[in-house]
């Protein structure tokens, strides 16, 4: 039944795709409606939009060469808005990105999901323990339950910046965040911080509901995995909000592939990189541009 409805949906989608391609030919590469097809762990992306770096949003160097920079417009706008909001509160803060989806979606090494343009990995905002200055690490860095960066003494998870990020993700009007995977002790630290700073109960409850540590996968102690819901109207075209069967980015029993040399607890090939000295983690640059700066990722006019 499910397979049948999926194939019907895919057939429908291919008609839309054909029409979209015609549209794209008429309007240029940027034309054509973006479609998220299938499941996050068994899907594809049509007319995916490429995320562009901004002063507040950069791919971490370890992921700089990845072609997985594509997503639905709402995901790109979400990241853009959220990183700006953090930088308004913490001038100079830069959100470090990992992978999104491939240009046409489908399977990506080191991920079970990230197939349909609605998943993204984002690094934690980290600070120096002495002085509290924010920094921009060269790759995702794993934190322990106390929030300390395991491999780099003197660096730590910043509850303030990361809670501000979560607040921005949950408040966003262009995208509905569906789930956020993160290591349970860091989730607890964020919720404790939110209570301490007097965040509204409703927001804390929503954050608690959306954040989880996937039970049968990497603990997500070096990044957040963020997934958004299907774009409005696309469920009818074959977009499914959640992963098929039991494989939510490895969350349902499918272990995430990782290189043998990678340290335990990470889903990312980049973690096999040699340990980098702390000075490779550059301090946050001075604030650049204003909130009115060009917004290359904001292409979310309602469809
Ligand atoms: Zn992920």
Boltz pocket constraint, residues with backbone or C-beta under 6 A from the ligand:
constraints:
  - pocket:
      binder: B
      contacts: [[A, 99], [A, 111], [A, 114], [A, 119], [A, 120], [A, 121], [A, 224], [A, 225], [A, 226], [A, 249]]
      max_distance: 6.0
